[in-house]
């Protein structure tokens, strides 16, 4: 009987040991957070180091896509980040979702293993790098078309109160000029402190730096959204290329820049179906006028016209000027180059074709 009990206890112990051996615990767990915080309290310059998500991190890094294989969405915002445990990566992804930015993960050429990130081992790779201001860990891949970005969110964990040296490698790799960089970091207890300010000297003086933000390991998406939503991000150039139309009179073709109003929108819709041909007659020696055959949404106001102006009159007549007049009408556009304009119109009736390219 005692032998059976002993065998049963032995089996249970083997099962428990196997279960423990298969599990992986991230440094962001409550128990390990407490351990890291305690270590920081003992060291004035202390800061936590993120541990790899699993012991297979080095192998998984080899499966990461090369940056040249990543397609840009055309956004002017980039979220670039370095993350070992996934904590910083999670924050970065929320920023990407909130800002519709492109994403770039800074991947070390030689991945960090668990022993490399041992906070309590002064000879560990990460500790040695942090102690050496000249250390520049190599990065695998690069950002394609970096010049397209106006705003760069730069994310990293706090290591010994500062930025991992691989962030210095990243900043020194590119010639940042007129861009805005917004740092953000993750840590269990350390704030962003001077970590962001120490990066300024690695970039040109024309780079604008915004205040950074620190997020804890248990930060929520709502916290991140609230932060990004409160940032005064540089506005993208919203200038719209003016819409043009062709005005053909006989063999002469002129280009006109169109206004932005409902009448123009309706005229453009007509030209999209087919060129609009109007028989026009001369009036008073300064304009040609003809019926469109359809009414457009007019927004008339007293207008002093000049040579080259194109207007809508009474909602269904189009008028083009080679002289000046003052009347109530709706502006449609203006001829860009008046060279040969008056000669093409002549003094009699003309057939004018309005079309888009």
DRENDO-1510 file (C-alpha; in Angstrom, 1 decimal, always signed):
<recs>
REC; n; res; u; v; w
REC; 1; UNK; +0.0; +0.0; +0.0 .
REC; 2; UNK; +2.8; +2.4; +1.0 .
REC; 3; UNK; +4.5; +1.6; -2.3 .
REC; 4; UNK; +1.4; +2.5; -4.3 .
REC; 5; UNK; +1.1; +5.8; -2.5 .
REC; 6; UNK; +4.7; +6.6; -3.1 .
REC; 7; UNK; +4.3; +5.9; -6.8 .
REC; 8; UNK; +1.2; +8.1; -7.0 .
REC; 9; UNK; +3.0; +11.0; -5.3 .
REC; 10; UNK; +6.0; +10.6; -7.6 .
REC; 11; UNK; +3.7; +10.8; -10.7 .
REC; 12; UNK; +2.1; +13.9; -9.4 .
REC; 13; UNK; +5.5; +15.6; -8.8 .
REC; 14; UNK; +6.6; +14.7; -12.4 .
REC; 15; UNK; +3.4; +16.2; -13.8 .
REC; 16; UNK; +3.9; +19.4; -11.9 .
REC; 17; UNK; +7.5; +19.7; -12.9 .
REC; 18; UNK; +6.6; +19.2; -16.6 .
REC; 19; UNK; +3.9; +21.8; -16.4 .
REC; 20; UNK; +6.3; +24.3; -14.9 .
REC; 21; UNK; +8.9; +23.6; -17.5 .
REC; 22; UNK; +6.6; +24.3; -20.4 .
REC; 23; UNK; +5.4; +27.7; -19.1 .
REC; 24; UNK; +6.9; +31.1; -19.9 .
REC; 25; UNK; +6.3; +34.1; -17.7 .
REC; 26; UNK; +6.8; +37.7; -19.0 .
REC; 27; UNK; +8.5; +40.3; -16.9 .
REC; 28; UNK; +5.3; +42.3; -17.0 .
REC; 29; UNK; +3.6; +39.8; -14.5 .
REC; 30; UNK; +2.8; +41.3; -11.1 .
REC; 31; UNK; +5.3; +39.2; -9.3 .
REC; 32; UNK; +8.2; +40.1; -11.6 .
REC; 33; UNK; +7.1; +43.8; -11.8 .
REC; 34; UNK; +7.5; +43.9; -8.0 .
REC; 35; UNK; +10.9; +42.3; -8.3 .
REC; 36; UNK; +12.0; +44.9; -10.9 .
REC; 37; UNK; +10.7; +47.8; -8.9 .
REC; 38; UNK; +12.6; +46.5; -5.8 .
REC; 39; UNK; +15.8; +46.3; -7.8 .
REC; 40; UNK; +15.3; +49.9; -9.1 .
REC; 41; UNK; +14.9; +51.1; -5.5 .
REC; 42; UNK; +18.3; +49.7; -4.7 .
REC; 43; UNK; +20.0; +51.3; -7.6 .
REC; 44; UNK; +19.9; +55.1; -8.1 .
REC; 45; UNK; +20.3; +54.8; -11.9 .
REC; 46; UNK; +18.1; +51.7; -12.1 .
REC; 47; UNK; +15.5; +51.1; -14.8 .
REC; 48; UNK; +13.8; +47.9; -15.9 .
REC; 49; UNK; +14.8; +45.9; -18.9 .
REC; 50; UNK; +12.1; +44.1; -20.8 .
REC; 51; UNK; +12.6; +40.3; -21.2 .
REC; 52; UNK; +11.8; +38.4; -24.4 .
REC; 53; UNK; +8.2; +37.2; -24.7 .
REC; 54; UNK; +9.5; +33.6; -25.1 .
REC; 55; UNK; +12.8; +31.8; -25.1 .
REC; 56; UNK; +12.3; +31.4; -28.9 .
REC; 57; UNK; +12.5; +35.1; -29.5 .
REC; 58; UNK; +15.8; +34.8; -31.4 .
REC; 59; UNK; +14.4; +32.2; -33.8 .
REC; 60; UNK; +11.1; +34.2; -34.3 .
REC; 61; UNK; +13.0; +37.3; -35.2 .
REC; 62; UNK; +14.4; +35.5; -38.2 .
REC; 63; UNK; +10.8; +35.2; -39.5 .
REC; 64; UNK; +10.2; +39.0; -39.3 .
REC; 65; UNK; +9.7; +40.5; -42.8 .
REC; 66; UNK; +12.5; +42.6; -44.2 .
REC; 67; UNK; +11.6; +46.3; -44.2 .
REC; 68; UNK; +12.1; +46.5; -47.9 .
REC; 69; UNK; +9.2; +44.0; -48.2 .
REC; 70; UNK; +6.8; +46.3; -46.2 .
REC; 71; UNK; +4.6; +48.5; -48.2 .
REC; 72; UNK; +4.0; +52.1; -47.2 .
REC; 73; UNK; +0.4; +53.3; -47.1 .
REC; 74; UNK; +1.4; +56.8; -48.2 .
REC; 75; UNK; +0.8; +58.2; -44.7 .
REC; 76; UNK; +3.0; +61.1; -43.6 .
REC; 77; UNK; +3.1; +59.6; -40.0 .
REC; 78; UNK; +5.4; +56.8; -39.0 .
REC; 79; UNK; +5.4; +54.8; -35.7 .
REC; 80; UNK; +8.8; +53.4; -35.2 .
REC; 81; UNK; +9.4; +51.3; -32.1 .
REC; 82; UNK; +11.7; +48.8; -30.4 .
REC; 83; UNK; +10.1; +46.1; -28.2 .
REC; 84; UNK; +11.4; +42.9; -26.6 .
REC; 85; UNK; +8.3; +41.7; -24.7 .
REC; 86; UNK; +5.5; +43.1; -26.8 .
REC; 87; UNK; +4.6; +45.8; -24.2 .
REC; 88; UNK; +6.0; +48.7; -26.3 .
REC; 89; UNK; +4.7; +47.0; -29.5 .
REC; 90; UNK; +1.1; +47.0; -28.1 .
REC; 91; UNK; +1.2; +50.8; -27.4 .
REC; 92; UNK; +2.7; +51.4; -30.8 .
REC; 93; UNK; -0.1; +49.5; -32.5 .
REC; 94; UNK; -2.7; +51.5; -30.7 .
REC; 95; UNK; -1.0; +54.7; -31.9 .
REC; 96; UNK; -1.0; +53.3; -35.5 .
REC; 97; UNK; -4.7; +52.5; -35.2 .
REC; 98; UNK; -5.5; +56.0; -33.8 .
REC; 99; UNK; -3.4; +58.0; -36.4 .
REC; 100; UNK; -3.6; +55.7; -39.5 .
REC; 101; UNK; +0.2; +55.8; -39.5 .
REC; 102; UNK; +2.7; +53.4; -41.0 .
REC; 103; UNK; +4.4; +51.1; -38.6 .
REC; 104; UNK; +8.1; +50.0; -38.4 .
REC; 105; UNK; +9.6; +47.7; -35.8 .
REC; 106; UNK; +13.2; +48.3; -35.0 .
REC; 107; UNK; +14.6; +44.7; -35.0 .
REC; 108; UNK; +18.2; +44.1; -33.8 .
REC; 109; UNK; +20.4; +42.3; -36.2 .
REC; 110; UNK; +21.4; +40.0; -33.2 .
REC; 111; UNK; +18.3; +39.4; -31.2 .
REC; 112; UNK; +18.4; +39.8; -27.4 .
REC; 113; UNK; +18.1; +36.5; -25.5 .
REC; 114; UNK; +16.9; +36.2; -21.9 .
REC; 115; UNK; +20.5; +36.2; -20.6 .
REC; 116; UNK; +21.3; +39.4; -22.6 .
REC; 117; UNK; +18.5; +41.2; -20.7 .
REC; 118; UNK; +19.4; +40.0; -17.2 .
REC; 119; UNK; +19.0; +43.2; -15.1 .
REC; 120; UNK; +20.9; +41.8; -12.2 .
REC; 121; UNK; +23.9; +40.6; -14.2 .
REC; 122; UNK; +26.3; +43.5; -14.7 .
REC; 123; UNK; +28.0; +41.6; -17.5 .
REC; 124; UNK; +24.8; +41.0; -19.5 .
REC; 125; UNK; +24.7; +42.4; -23.0 .
REC; 126; UNK; +22.1; +45.0; -22.3 .
REC; 127; UNK; +23.8; +46.3; -19.2 .
REC; 128; UNK; +27.1; +46.5; -21.0 .
REC; 129; UNK; +25.5; +48.5; -23.9 .
REC; 130; UNK; +23.8; +50.9; -21.5 .
REC; 131; UNK; +27.1; +51.5; -19.7 .
REC; 132; UNK; +28.7; +52.4; -23.0 .
REC; 133; UNK; +27.5; +55.7; -24.6 .
REC; 134; UNK; +29.1; +54.8; -27.9 .
REC; 135; UNK; +27.4; +51.4; -28.2 .
REC; 136; UNK; +25.3; +51.1; -31.4 .
REC; 137; UNK; +23.6; +47.7; -31.7 .
REC; 138; UNK; +23.1; +46.9; -35.4 .
REC; 139; UNK; +19.6; +47.0; -36.9 .
REC; 140; UNK; +18.2; +44.5; -39.3 .
REC; 141; UNK; +16.6; +46.3; -42.3 .
REC; 142; UNK; +15.7; +49.9; -42.7 .
REC; 143; UNK; +12.7; +52.2; -43.4 .
REC; 144; UNK; +11.9; +52.6; -47.1 .
REC; 145; UNK; +11.1; +56.2; -48.3 .
REC; 146; UNK; +11.8; +57.8; -44.9 .
REC; 147; UNK; +11.6; +61.2; -46.6 .
REC; 148; UNK; +7.8; +60.9; -46.9 .
REC; 149; UNK; +7.2; +61.2; -43.2 .
REC; 150; UNK; +6.6; +64.5; -41.5 .
REC; 151; UNK; +5.8; +63.0; -38.0 .
REC; 152; UNK; +7.6; +60.1; -36.3 .
REC; 153; UNK; +6.4; +58.5; -33.1 .
REC; 154; UNK; +9.4; +56.9; -31.5 .
REC; 155; UNK; +8.8; +54.1; -29.0 .
REC; 156; UNK; +11.1; +52.2; -26.7 .
REC; 157; UNK; +11.3; +50.6; -23.2 .
REC; 158; UNK; +13.2; +52.3; -20.4 .
REC; 159; UNK; +16.5; +50.5; -19.7 .
REC; 160; UNK; +18.3; +51.8; -16.6 .
REC; 161; UNK; +16.4; +55.1; -16.8 .
REC; 162; UNK; +17.4; +55.7; -20.4 .
REC; 163; UNK; +16.8; +54.8; -24.0 .
REC; 164; UNK; +18.2; +51.5; -25.3 .
REC; 165; UNK; +21.3; +52.2; -27.4 .
REC; 166; UNK; +19.6; +50.7; -30.5 .
REC; 167; UNK; +17.4; +53.8; -30.7 .
REC; 168; UNK; +20.6; +55.8; -31.2 .
REC; 169; UNK; +21.5; +53.5; -34.0 .
REC; 170; UNK; +18.1; +54.2; -35.6 .
REC; 171; UNK; +18.3; +58.0; -35.3 .
REC; 172; UNK; +21.8; +58.2; -36.7 .
REC; 173; UNK; +21.0; +56.0; -39.7 .
REC; 174; UNK; +18.7; +58.6; -41.3 .
REC; 175; UNK; +19.2; +62.3; -42.2 .
REC; 176; UNK; +16.2; +63.6; -40.4 .
REC; 177; UNK; +15.5; +67.3; -41.3 .
REC; 178; UNK; +12.1; +69.0; -41.1 .
REC; 179; UNK; +10.3; +66.4; -39.2 .
REC; 180; UNK; +8.5; +66.2; -35.8 .
REC; 181; UNK; +9.5; +63.4; -33.5 .
REC; 182; UNK; +7.2; +62.4; -30.7 .
REC; 183; UNK; +8.9; +59.9; -28.2 .
REC; 184; UNK; +6.9; +57.5; -26.0 .
REC; 185; UNK; +8.2; +54.8; -23.7 .
REC; 186; UNK; +7.1; +51.9; -21.5 .
REC; 187; UNK; +8.3; +51.1; -18.0 .
REC; 188; UNK; +7.0; +49.5; -14.8 .
REC; 189; UNK; +8.0; +52.4; -12.6 .
REC; 190; UNK; +10.6; +54.8; -14.3 .
REC; 191; UNK; +9.3; +57.9; -16.0 .
REC; 192; UNK; +10.4; +59.2; -19.4 .
REC; 193; UNK; +12.8; +61.5; -17.5 .
REC; 194; UNK; +15.6; +62.8; -19.6 .
REC; 195; UNK; +15.6; +59.8; -22.0 .
REC; 196; UNK; +14.0; +61.7; -24.8 .
REC; 197; UNK; +16.0; +64.9; -24.3 .
REC; 198; UNK; +19.2; +62.9; -24.6 .
REC; 199; UNK; +18.2; +61.9; -28.2 .
REC; 200; UNK; +18.0; +65.5; -29.5 .
REC; 201; UNK; +21.7; +65.8; -30.2 .
REC; 202; UNK; +21.6; +62.7; -32.5 .
REC; 203; UNK; +19.4; +64.7; -35.0 .
REC; 204; UNK; +19.7; +67.9; -36.9 .
REC; 205; UNK; +18.7; +71.1; -35.2 .
REC; 206; UNK; +15.8; +71.4; -37.7 .
REC; 207; UNK; +14.0; +68.4; -36.1 .
REC; 208; UNK; +11.1; +69.4; -33.9 .
REC; 209; UNK; +10.7; +67.4; -30.7 .
REC; 210; UNK; +7.4; +67.2; -28.9 .
REC; 211; UNK; +7.0; +66.2; -25.2 .
REC; 212; UNK; +7.1; +62.4; -24.7 .
REC; 213; UNK; +4.8; +60.2; -22.8 .
REC; 214; UNK; +5.4; +57.2; -20.5 .
REC; 215; UNK; +3.0; +54.3; -20.4 .
REC; 216; UNK; +3.0; +51.5; -17.8 .
REC; 217; UNK; +2.8; +47.9; -18.6 .
REC; 218; UNK; -0.9; +47.8; -17.9 .
REC; 219; UNK; -1.8; +50.9; -19.9 .
REC; 220; UNK; -5.1; +50.8; -21.8 .
REC; 221; UNK; -6.0; +51.6; -25.3 .
REC; 222; UNK; -8.2; +54.5; -24.1 .
REC; 223; UNK; -5.2; +56.1; -22.3 .
REC; 224; UNK; -3.2; +55.9; -25.5 .
REC; 225; UNK; -6.0; +57.3; -27.6 .
REC; 226; UNK; -6.5; +60.2; -25.2 .
REC; 227; UNK; -2.9; +61.1; -25.4 .
REC; 228; UNK; -2.6; +61.0; -29.2 .
REC; 229; UNK; -5.9; +62.8; -29.6 .
REC; 230; UNK; -4.6; +65.7; -27.5 .
REC; 231; UNK; -1.4; +66.2; -29.5 .
REC; 232; UNK; -1.2; +69.2; -31.8 .
REC; 233; UNK; +0.2; +67.2; -34.8 .
REC; 234; UNK; +1.5; +69.2; -37.7 .
REC; 235; UNK; -1.3; +69.4; -40.3 .
REC; 236; UNK; -0.7; +67.7; -43.7 .
REC; 237; UNK; -0.6; +69.9; -46.7 .
REC; 238; UNK; -4.2; +70.0; -47.7 .
REC; 239; UNK; -3.7; +72.1; -50.8 .
REC; 240; UNK; -5.9; +70.7; -53.6 .
REC; 241; UNK; -4.8; +70.9; -57.2 .
REC; 242; UNK; -7.2; +73.3; -59.0 .
REC; 243; UNK; -9.5; +71.6; -61.5 .
REC; 244; UNK; -8.9; +72.6; -65.1 .
REC; 245; UNK; -11.0; +72.5; -68.3 .
REC; 246; UNK; -10.2; +73.0; -71.9 .
REC; 247; UNK; -11.9; +75.7; -74.0 .
REC; 248; UNK; -11.6; +75.2; -77.7 .
REC; 249; UNK; -12.5; +77.8; -80.3 .
REC; 250; UNK; -11.8; +76.7; -83.8 .
REC; 251; UNK; -8.2; +75.4; -83.9 .
REC; 252; UNK; -7.3; +77.3; -80.7 .
REC; 253; UNK; -7.4; +75.5; -77.3 .
REC; 254; UNK; -7.1; +77.4; -74.0 .
REC; 255; UNK; -6.9; +76.1; -70.5 .
REC; 256; UNK; -9.2; +77.5; -67.7 .
REC; 257; UNK; -8.9; +77.1; -64.0 .
REC; 258; UNK; -12.3; +76.4; -62.5 .
REC; 259; UNK; -13.9; +77.8; -59.4 .
REC; 260; UNK; -15.2; +75.6; -56.5 .
REC; 261; UNK; -19.0; +75.9; -56.4 .
REC; 262; UNK; -22.1; +73.9; -57.2 .
REC; 263; UNK; -22.5; +75.3; -60.7 .
REC; 264; UNK; -19.0; +74.2; -61.5 .
REC; 265; UNK; -19.7; +70.7; -60.1 .
REC; 266; UNK; -22.7; +70.4; -62.3 .
REC; 267; UNK; -20.8; +71.6; -65.4 .
REC; 268; UNK; -18.0; +69.1; -64.7 .
REC; 269; UNK; -20.6; +66.4; -64.4 .
REC; 270; UNK; -21.9; +67.3; -67.9 .
REC; 271; UNK; -18.3; +67.4; -69.3 .
REC; 272; UNK; -17.6; +63.9; -67.8 .
REC; 273; UNK; -20.4; +62.5; -69.9 .
REC; 274; UNK; -19.3; +64.4; -73.1 .
REC; 275; UNK; -17.7; +67.6; -74.2 .
REC; 276; UNK; -20.2; +70.5; -73.9 .
REC; 277; UNK; -20.6; +72.4; -77.2 .
REC; 278; UNK; -22.2; +75.8; -77.1 .
REC; 279; UNK; -23.1; +78.1; -80.0 .
REC; 280; UNK; -22.2; +81.6; -78.8 .
REC; 281; UNK; -23.0; +85.0; -80.2 .
REC; 282; UNK; -21.2; +88.3; -79.6 .
REC; 283; UNK; -22.8; +90.9; -77.2 .
REC; 284; UNK; -21.8; +94.6; -76.9 .
REC; 285; UNK; -18.2; +94.0; -78.0 .
REC; 286; UNK; -16.9; +92.5; -74.8 .
REC; 287; UNK; -18.4; +89.0; -74.4 .
REC; 288; UNK; -19.8; +85.9; -76.1 .
REC; 289; UNK; -22.9; +84.3; -74.7 .
REC; 290; UNK; -24.8; +81.0; -75.5 .
REC; 291; UNK; -27.3; +78.6; -74.0 .
REC; 292; UNK; -26.0; +75.5; -72.2 .
REC; 293; UNK; -29.3; +73.7; -72.9 .
REC; 294; UNK; -29.6; +72.9; -69.1 .
REC; 295; UNK; -29.9; +74.9; -65.9 .
REC; 296; UNK; -27.0; +74.8; -63.4 .
REC; 297; UNK; -27.3; +75.7; -59.6 .
REC; 298; UNK; -26.6; +79.4; -59.7 .
REC; 299; UNK; -25.2; +81.5; -56.9 .
REC; 300; UNK; -25.3; +84.9; -58.4 .
REC; 301; UNK; -23.6; +88.0; -57.0 .
REC; 302; UNK; -22.6; +91.3; -58.4 .
REC; 303; UNK; -19.4; +90.6; -60.4 .
REC; 304; UNK; -16.9; +92.8; -62.2 .
REC; 305; UNK; -15.7; +90.6; -65.0 .
REC; 306; UNK; -12.4; +90.9; -66.8 .
REC; 307; UNK; -11.1; +89.4; -70.1 .
REC; 308; UNK; -10.8; +85.6; -69.7 .
REC; 309; UNK; -13.6; +85.3; -67.2 .
REC; 310; UNK; -16.2; +82.5; -67.7 .
REC; 311; UNK; -19.5; +82.9; -65.9 .
REC; 312; UNK; -23.0; +81.5; -65.6 .
REC; 313; UNK; -25.9; +83.9; -66.4 .
REC; 314; UNK; -29.5; +83.3; -65.6 .
REC; 315; UNK; -28.7; +79.7; -64.6 .
REC; 316; UNK; -28.6; +78.3; -68.2 .
REC; 317; UNK; -26.3; +80.6; -70.2 .
REC; 318; UNK; -22.6; +80.5; -70.3 .
REC; 319; UNK; -20.7; +83.8; -71.0 .
REC; 320; UNK; -17.0; +84.2; -71.8 .
REC; 321; UNK; -15.4; +87.6; -71.7 .
REC; 322; UNK; -12.8; +89.3; -73.8 .
REC; 323; UNK; -13.6; +92.7; -72.3 .
REC; 324; UNK; -15.0; +93.9; -68.9 .
REC; 325; UNK; -18.5; +94.3; -67.5 .
REC; 326; UNK; -20.4; +94.4; -64.2 .
REC; 327; UNK; -23.4; +92.2; -63.7 .
REC; 328; UNK; -25.0; +89.7; -61.4 .
REC; 329; UNK; -23.7; +86.2; -62.3 .
REC; 330; UNK; -22.0; +83.0; -61.0 .
REC; 331; UNK; -18.3; +82.6; -61.6 .
REC; 332; UNK; -17.2; +79.4; -63.3 .
REC; 333; UNK; -13.5; +80.0; -64.1 .
REC; 334; UNK; -10.9; +82.0; -65.8 .
REC; 335; UNK; -8.6; +81.4; -68.8 .
REC; 336; UNK; -5.0; +80.8; -67.6 .
REC; 337; UNK; -3.2; +82.4; -70.6 .
REC; 338; UNK; -4.9; +85.0; -72.7 .
REC; 339; UNK; -2.4; +84.9; -75.5 .
REC; 340; UNK; -4.5; +84.8; -78.7 .
REC; 341; UNK; -7.7; +84.8; -76.7 .
REC; 342; UNK; -9.4; +87.9; -78.3 .
REC; 343; UNK; -8.2; +87.0; -81.8 .
REC; 344; UNK; -9.7; +83.5; -81.4 .
REC; 345; UNK; -13.1; +84.9; -80.4 .
REC; 346; UNK; -13.3; +87.4; -83.2 .
REC; 347; UNK; -16.3; +89.7; -83.6 .
REC; 348; UNK; -18.9; +87.3; -84.8 .
REC; 349; UNK; -20.6; +84.0; -83.7 .
REC; 350; UNK; -18.4; +81.2; -82.6 .
REC; 351; UNK; -18.7; +77.5; -81.6 .
REC; 352; UNK; -17.0; +76.8; -78.2 .
REC; 353; UNK; -16.3; +73.4; -76.9 .
REC; 354; UNK; -15.8; +72.9; -73.1 .
REC; 355; UNK; -14.1; +69.6; -72.0 .
REC; 356; UNK; -12.0; +67.9; -69.4 .
REC; 357; UNK; -8.6; +66.3; -70.1 .
</recs>
